[in-house]
Amino acid sequence: MSYNYIRHSEGGKAIKAWTGDMYVEPDALKQLHNVASLPFIHKHVAVMPDVHFGRGATIGSVIPTKGAIVPAAVGVDLGCGMMACQTNLTASQLPDDLRHVRTAIEAMVPHGRTANGDPKNDQGAWNDIDRMPRGVIERLRGLDERYEDIRSRHPRIGHRGVVNHMGTLGTGNHFIELCLDENDSVWVMLHSGSRGPGNRIGSYFIDKAKEEMERYHIMPYLADKDLSYLVEYTELFDDYVEALMWAQDYAAANRKAMMEGTLAAMRASGLPDFHLVKFAVNCHHNYASIEHHYGENVWVTRKGAVRAREGDLGIIPGSMGAKSFIVRGKGNKDSFCSCSHGAGRKMSRTEARKTISLRDHAEATSGIECRVDEDVLDESPAAYKDIDDVMAAQSDLVEVVHTLRQIVNVKG
């Protein structure tokens, strides 16, 4: 086994980390030990090679629990994940200048800040439901009905953004890319989640969990208030799981909507006629699900990790300017059948903006049609770990099926 075995010093469960020789910041290690000290951890905590400090729980961690879920560990970007599709286009069919392809995607797919779901603040085409891509309306109607049922019991969640955020990219590390694989086939890859509605659900139940800890006088015994939890077989737990599953479904539908919009933009940009081949992946990397591990059914929270059962297909993106990978899981039991969700930050966003210059960013993304401005410096490759080191550290978790290199990048 290639994991680094870390024993919790204060009687908590073990931590098994696939970090190789890579540096893990002390704050992230402290978070991992805090999580491992929870009494309902099942067997151990698994740590992926892209691990770094996060809110509530470490990003790049896999947290199996029995009888409880920690909402802050699942987070607020519920169902965030990746989608990738292979086309029958090849590099030789693309124009030398891809700027018009990037601007066509930016003009079609709403991105940027939305001001609580106000479509007028999105950059991109559809500002009403009639402009959404084919197939989105049907998915949205069913999701909207389920959401209304959840909101009837928890009106504080609110309703903003359920319609307006569908098919939108957002900001931060969310992106849409065109890539080439090792055979020069063109792929479309994108990264986003449940957007504003998921954020509201996550934030609401994080607060409810803290209220429960105060109510039952448990808060003083927690190493971190963000480890407040909801107990299984309670009404609040059931409501959270229902809302969480809704948000994860919404996130997957959101990615499908953006994929449809991106493909439409590519066709409108004048590229040769093309179709999708059968290779397509749509996977969460920020979510919880009930799974069977070590002989028991448990809740598995993947905070920046991808499920990698034997044969599962997943996506591990690098940073802007770096390689990305389509992978197949090996079903490693010690990792709870998981792998990393990306390269992982090595600089905070603030540090990156202070450290990385526009010239550095331009050099690092040379040859890629993308934005080069101060608003994306915190997403520059230097802010992230080396993706080759990350992949080497998890060779017993996944095998590489395709290696992708970016040619177009769209950021929110």
CORQUIPE-V119584 format. One record per residue. RES is the residue in one small letter. OMEGA is omega in degrees with one decimal (* if undefined). D_CENTER is the distance of its C-alpha to the mean C-alpha in whole Angstrom. Layout:
# CORQUIPE-V119584
res omega d_center
RES OMEGA D_CENTER
RES OMEGA D_CENTER
This chain:
# CORQUIPE-V119584
res omega d_center
m -175.4 26
s -178.3 25
y 172.2 23
n -174.8 25
y -178.9 26
i 178.4 26
r 177.7 28
h -171.7 28
s -175.1 31
e 173.7 32
g 178.9 32
g 178.3 28
k -178.3 26
a 174.5 25
i 177.2 22
k -171.0 22
a 175.6 20
w -175.3 19
t 179.4 20
g 178.8 23
d -176.4 25
m -179.1 22
y 172.7 22
v -174.4 20
e -177.6 21
p 179.6 23
d 178.0 21
a 177.6 18
l 178.3 21
k 177.4 23
q -179.4 20
l 178.8 19
h 177.8 23
n 178.6 23
v -178.4 20
a -179.3 23
s -179.8 26
l -172.1 25
p -175.2 27
f 174.9 25
i -179.5 23
h 175.7 24
k -178.3 25
h 174.0 23
v 178.3 19
a -174.5 17
v -177.2 16
m -174.9 14
p 177.8 15
d -173.3 13
v 171.5 13
h -174.2 14
f 177.6 15
g 178.1 13
r 176.5 14
g 177.9 16
a -176.9 15
t 173.9 14
i -174.2 10
g 179.4 10
s 178.2 13
v -169.0 14
i 177.4 16
p -176.2 18
t 176.6 21
k 174.2 24
g -179.3 25
a 171.8 22
i 175.6 19
v -176.8 18
p -180.0 16
a 175.3 15
a 174.5 13
v 172.9 11
g -177.3 11
v 175.8 11
d -170.8 8
l 178.6 8
g 177.9 7
c -177.8 4
g -171.9 4
m 168.8 7
m 179.2 10
a 177.4 13
c 176.1 17
q 175.8 20
t 175.3 23
n 173.8 27
l 173.9 27
t -176.7 28
a -177.2 28
s -179.7 32
q -176.8 31
l 175.5 29
p 179.4 31
d -179.3 31
d -176.2 30
l -177.2 27
r -177.9 27
h 175.5 28
v 178.2 25
r -177.1 22
t 176.5 24
a 177.8 25
i 179.0 21
e 179.8 21
a -177.3 24
m -171.2 22
v 178.9 18
p -178.9 18
h -176.7 16
g -177.5 17
r -172.2 18
t -179.7 19
a 178.6 21
n 174.5 20
g 177.3 20
d -174.5 23
p -179.3 23
k -180.0 26
n 174.6 23
d 167.1 21
q -177.2 22
g -163.4 22
a -165.6 24
w 177.0 24
n 174.3 25
d -172.2 26
i -178.2 25
d -179.6 28
r -177.3 26
m -178.7 23
p 179.0 23
r 176.6 25
g -176.3 23
v -176.1 21
i -177.7 24
e 179.1 24
r -175.3 21
l -177.5 21
r 179.4 24
g 179.0 23
l -178.4 20
d 178.2 22
e 178.3 25
r -178.7 23
y 179.4 22
e 178.1 25
d 177.7 26
i -176.0 24
r 179.1 25
s 179.0 28
r -178.6 28
h -174.7 26
p 179.8 27
r 177.6 25
i 179.2 22
g -175.0 23
h -174.3 23
r 167.5 22
g -176.9 19
v 176.9 19
v -171.0 21
n -178.9 20
h 179.0 16
m 179.7 16
g 180.0 16
t -173.0 15
l -175.6 12
g -173.6 12
t 175.7 13
g -176.9 11
n 175.9 9
h -173.8 8
f 167.3 11
i -178.6 13
e 162.0 15
l -175.5 18
c 172.3 19
l 176.4 22
d -175.3 22
e 177.0 25
n -178.5 27
d 171.4 26
s -178.4 25
v 176.5 22
w 169.3 19
v -177.2 17
m 179.3 13
l -172.8 10
h 173.4 7
s -176.0 6
g -173.9 7
s 171.5 10
r -173.8 11
g 179.6 14
p 178.1 15
g 178.5 12
n -179.3 13
r 178.0 17
i -179.4 16
g -178.9 14
s -179.4 17
y -176.2 20
f 170.6 19
i 177.7 19
d 179.5 22
k 177.9 24
a 177.7 23
k 176.6 24
e 178.1 27
e 179.0 28
m 176.3 28
e -177.8 31
r -177.2 32
y 174.6 33
h 178.8 34
i -174.0 31
m -178.9 29
p -177.3 32
y 178.5 31
l 177.9 27
a -178.3 26
d -177.9 23
k 177.6 24
d 172.7 20
l 174.3 20
s -171.7 22
y 173.9 22
l -173.6 23
v -179.6 25
e -179.6 25
y 170.3 28
t -178.9 28
e -179.2 28
l 176.8 25
f -179.2 23
d 178.5 24
d 179.1 23
y -179.1 20
v 178.2 19
e -180.0 20
a 179.1 18
l 179.0 15
m 176.0 15
w -176.6 16
a 179.3 13
q 175.0 11
d 178.8 14
y -179.5 13
a 179.2 10
a 178.0 11
a 178.0 14
n 179.3 13
r 177.4 11
k 179.4 15
a 179.3 16
m 178.1 15
m 178.0 16
e 178.7 19
g 179.9 20
t 179.4 19
l 177.2 21
a 178.7 24
a 178.5 24
m 179.8 24
r -179.1 27
a -176.8 29
s 177.1 28
g 176.0 31
l 177.2 29
p 178.9 31
d -177.3 31
f 174.2 28
h 177.8 26
l 169.9 24
v -170.5 24
k -176.4 23
f 177.4 20
a -179.2 17
v 174.3 14
n -172.3 11
c 172.6 9
h 168.0 6
h 176.3 5
n -168.7 5
y 174.5 9
a 177.4 12
s 176.9 15
i -173.9 18
e -178.4 19
h 179.8 23
h 179.1 23
y 173.0 26
g -178.3 28
e 172.5 27
n -175.9 24
v 172.1 22
w 177.6 18
v 173.9 15
t 175.0 13
r -179.1 10
k -174.4 8
g 177.3 6
a -176.0 8
v 175.5 9
r -174.4 12
a 172.2 15
r 179.9 18
e 179.9 21
g 178.3 20
d 173.0 17
l 179.6 15
g -179.3 12
i 175.7 10
i -178.1 10
p 168.3 10
g 177.1 13
s 172.8 13
m 178.6 15
g -178.6 19
a 178.7 17
k 171.4 17
s -172.7 14
f 163.3 15
i -172.8 15
v 174.4 16
r -176.8 18
g 177.3 17
k 177.5 21
g -179.7 20
n -174.2 21
k -178.6 22
d 178.2 22
s -171.9 18
f 178.4 18
c -176.3 17
s 172.5 14
c -177.6 13
s 178.9 11
h 179.5 7
g -179.9 9
a -178.7 12
g -178.1 11
r 168.6 13
k 173.2 17
m 170.1 18
s 179.1 17
r 178.8 17
t 179.6 21
e -179.0 22
a -179.0 20
r 179.6 22
k -170.1 25
t -171.2 25
i 179.5 24
s 176.2 27
l 177.9 26
r 177.7 29
d -177.6 26
h 179.5 23
a 179.2 26
e -177.0 27
a -178.2 23
t 179.9 22
s 179.6 26
g 178.8 26
i 176.1 23
e -175.3 23
c 176.0 21
r 172.2 21
v 179.8 23
d -173.7 24
e -177.2 23
d 179.6 20
v -178.3 18
l -179.9 20
d 176.4 17
e -179.3 15
s -176.8 18
p -178.0 18
a 179.9 20
a -174.9 17
y 175.2 15
k 177.2 17
d -175.8 18
i 177.8 16
d 176.3 20
d 179.8 20
v -179.3 17
m 179.9 17
a -177.4 21
a -177.2 20
q -178.2 18
s 176.7 21
d 177.8 22
l -177.0 18
v 167.9 18
e -178.5 20
v 176.8 19
v 177.0 20
h 173.1 20
t -175.2 19
l 173.3 18
r -174.2 19
q 169.2 19
i 175.1 21
v 178.1 20
n 177.0 17
v 177.2 16
k 176.5 15
g * 15
